[in-house]
Amino acid sequence: MLLAKPRIINAAGFTLAALIAAGVALLVWREQVQENRHRESRLNAAMSFESDLAKAEDRLQRHSALLQLAESKLSIEQSVLRPLTIRNEIIGQITRLAGDCGLAVDALTPRPPRTQPPIQVVDMSLTGRGEFPDLVRFIRRSRQLMPDVRVQALLVNGDASRATPDLAFKIDLAWHAADAGSNGTATPKSQP
């Protein structure tokens, strides 16, 4: 019987050793699973960050392109702007252009300039009479010949039942001029 006991002890020892090994293996496996999940989570976060970064870089490139376009447009507009010192010449050009287009000008009333850095804006009110096609021609030609003068509002009154209606009109204009301190010294376009 003495021999049977060592076998039972050996069997129990092997069983215990196997259980301990299985427990250690389970703990090691569990640690590896957790580590793999943690790595997968970090990898997903990195991939998401990389995707967000790529989108942000794309937006930045688009915004940079838009900014460059806006800066070039501003540069072009500033090169077209004429200095505020030639205000009376601008008033004369507008009046002559209206007359050349067949409009009878009653008044062209400028208001004091208002500052919108880096430019000055001179609002004007042009009133008079004429036919609608002449009014349209004036607006088109003023856009072509004076790109720094913009139509802000148009009010037309008249009797449409007449064969050639003589309309009373009021046009609110805004002349965008170079500030006295800026270098908007482009030569004015030829007179109409």
C-alpha positions as CSV (number, residue, x, y, z in Angstrom):
1,M,0.0,0.0,0.0
2,L,2.8,2.2,0.3
3,L,3.3,2.1,-3.4
4,A,-0.3,3.2,-4.1
5,K,0.0,6.3,-2.1
6,P,2.8,7.8,-4.2
7,R,0.8,7.2,-7.3
8,I,-2.2,9.0,-5.8
9,I,0.1,11.8,-4.7
10,N,1.6,11.9,-8.2
11,A,-1.8,11.8,-9.9
12,A,-3.1,14.5,-7.5
13,G,0.2,16.5,-8.1
14,F,-0.1,16.2,-11.8
15,T,-3.8,17.2,-11.7
16,L,-2.9,20.2,-9.5
17,A,0.0,21.1,-11.7
18,A,-2.3,20.8,-14.8
19,L,-4.9,23.0,-13.2
20,I,-2.3,25.6,-12.2
21,A,-0.9,25.5,-15.8
22,A,-4.4,25.8,-17.2
23,G,-5.1,28.7,-14.9
24,V,-1.9,30.5,-15.8
25,A,-2.5,29.8,-19.5
26,L,-6.1,31.2,-19.1
27,L,-4.7,34.3,-17.4
28,V,-2.0,34.7,-20.1
29,W,-4.6,34.2,-22.8
30,R,-7.0,36.7,-21.1
31,E,-4.1,39.2,-20.9
32,Q,-3.4,38.7,-24.6
33,V,-7.0,39.1,-25.6
34,Q,-7.2,42.3,-23.6
35,E,-4.0,43.5,-25.1
36,N,-5.2,42.7,-28.6
37,R,-8.5,44.5,-27.9
38,H,-6.5,47.5,-26.6
39,R,-4.3,47.4,-29.7
40,E,-7.3,47.1,-32.0
41,S,-9.0,50.1,-30.2
42,R,-5.8,52.2,-30.6
43,L,-5.5,51.1,-34.2
44,N,-9.1,52.1,-34.9
45,A,-8.6,55.4,-33.1
46,A,-5.4,56.0,-35.2
47,M,-7.3,55.1,-38.4
48,S,-10.1,57.4,-37.5
49,F,-7.7,60.2,-36.6
50,E,-5.9,59.6,-39.9
51,S,-9.2,59.8,-41.8
52,D,-10.2,63.0,-39.9
53,L,-6.7,64.5,-40.6
54,A,-7.1,63.7,-44.3
55,K,-10.5,65.4,-44.4
56,A,-9.1,68.4,-42.6
57,E,-6.2,68.6,-45.0
58,D,-8.6,68.4,-47.9
59,R,-10.8,71.2,-46.3
60,L,-7.6,73.3,-45.7
61,Q,-6.5,72.9,-49.3
62,R,-10.0,73.9,-50.5
63,H,-10.1,76.9,-48.2
64,S,-6.6,77.9,-49.2
65,A,-7.6,77.8,-52.8
66,L,-10.7,79.9,-52.0
67,L,-8.6,82.3,-50.0
68,Q,-6.1,82.7,-52.9
69,L,-9.0,83.3,-55.3
70,A,-10.5,85.9,-53.0
71,E,-7.1,87.6,-52.5
72,S,-6.6,87.7,-56.3
73,K,-10.1,89.1,-56.8
74,L,-9.4,91.8,-54.1
75,S,-6.1,92.6,-55.7
76,I,-7.8,93.0,-59.1
77,E,-10.6,95.1,-57.7
78,Q,-8.1,97.3,-55.8
79,S,-6.1,97.8,-59.0
80,V,-9.4,99.0,-60.7
81,L,-10.3,101.4,-57.9
82,R,-9.7,105.0,-58.7
83,P,-8.7,107.5,-56.0
84,L,-11.3,109.4,-54.0
85,T,-9.8,112.7,-55.2
86,I,-11.4,112.3,-58.7
87,R,-14.9,112.3,-57.3
88,N,-16.1,115.2,-59.5
89,E,-14.8,113.4,-62.6
90,I,-16.7,110.2,-61.6
91,I,-19.9,112.3,-61.2
92,G,-19.3,113.8,-64.6
93,Q,-18.7,110.4,-66.2
94,I,-21.9,109.0,-64.8
95,T,-23.9,112.1,-66.0
96,R,-22.4,111.9,-69.5
97,L,-23.0,108.2,-69.8
98,A,-26.6,108.6,-68.8
99,G,-27.1,111.3,-71.4
100,D,-25.3,109.2,-74.1
101,C,-27.7,106.3,-73.3
102,G,-30.7,108.6,-73.9
103,L,-31.6,109.4,-70.3
104,A,-32.5,112.8,-69.1
105,V,-30.7,113.4,-65.7
106,D,-32.6,115.5,-63.2
107,A,-30.0,115.2,-60.4
108,L,-27.0,113.2,-59.3
109,T,-26.6,113.6,-55.6
110,P,-23.5,112.1,-53.9
111,R,-23.4,111.5,-50.2
112,P,-20.3,111.8,-48.0
113,P,-17.9,108.8,-48.3
114,R,-18.1,106.0,-45.8
115,T,-15.1,103.9,-45.0
116,Q,-15.0,100.1,-45.6
117,P,-11.2,99.5,-45.3
118,P,-9.3,99.4,-47.5
119,I,-11.8,101.4,-49.6
120,Q,-14.1,104.4,-49.4
121,V,-17.7,104.0,-50.7
122,V,-19.5,107.0,-52.1
123,D,-23.3,106.5,-52.3
124,M,-25.1,108.4,-55.0
125,S,-28.6,108.9,-56.1
126,L,-29.3,109.4,-59.8
127,T,-32.8,110.6,-60.8
128,G,-34.2,111.4,-64.2
129,R,-36.5,110.3,-67.0
130,G,-36.2,108.0,-70.0
131,E,-37.3,104.9,-71.7
132,F,-36.7,101.4,-70.2
133,P,-34.3,100.1,-72.9
134,D,-32.2,103.3,-72.4
135,L,-32.2,102.6,-68.7
136,V,-31.0,99.0,-69.3
137,R,-28.3,100.2,-71.7
138,F,-27.1,102.7,-69.1
139,I,-26.8,100.0,-66.4
140,R,-25.0,97.6,-68.8
141,R,-22.5,100.3,-70.0
142,S,-21.8,101.6,-66.5
143,R,-20.9,98.0,-65.5
144,Q,-18.6,97.7,-68.5
145,L,-17.0,101.1,-68.3
146,M,-17.0,101.8,-64.6
147,P,-16.6,98.5,-62.7
148,D,-16.0,100.4,-59.5
149,V,-19.6,101.9,-59.7
150,R,-22.3,99.4,-58.7
151,V,-26.0,99.7,-58.8
152,Q,-27.5,99.2,-55.4
153,A,-31.2,99.8,-56.1
154,L,-33.5,100.8,-59.0
155,L,-36.9,102.4,-58.7
156,V,-38.9,103.0,-61.9
157,N,-42.3,104.8,-62.2
158,G,-44.3,105.3,-65.4
159,D,-47.3,104.5,-67.5
160,A,-46.7,101.2,-69.3
161,S,-49.8,101.6,-71.5
162,R,-48.2,104.3,-73.6
163,A,-46.4,103.2,-76.8
164,T,-43.1,104.8,-75.7
165,P,-43.4,105.2,-72.0
166,D,-41.4,108.0,-70.4
167,L,-40.3,106.5,-67.1
168,A,-39.2,108.4,-64.0
169,F,-36.3,106.6,-62.4
170,K,-34.1,106.7,-59.3
171,I,-30.9,104.6,-59.2
172,D,-28.9,104.3,-56.1
173,L,-25.3,103.9,-57.0
174,A,-22.2,103.1,-54.9
175,W,-18.8,104.2,-56.1
176,H,-15.9,102.1,-54.6
177,A,-12.9,104.4,-54.4
178,A,-9.4,103.8,-53.3
179,D,-8.7,105.2,-49.8
180,A,-6.5,108.3,-49.9
181,G,-3.7,106.4,-48.2
182,S,-3.8,103.3,-50.4
183,N,-2.2,102.6,-53.7
184,G,-5.3,102.2,-55.8
185,T,-3.8,104.3,-58.6
186,A,-5.1,102.5,-61.6
187,T,-5.7,104.7,-64.6
188,P,-9.4,105.3,-65.2
189,K,-11.1,103.7,-68.2
190,S,-11.7,105.9,-71.1
191,Q,-14.7,108.2,-70.9
192,P,-17.9,106.9,-72.5
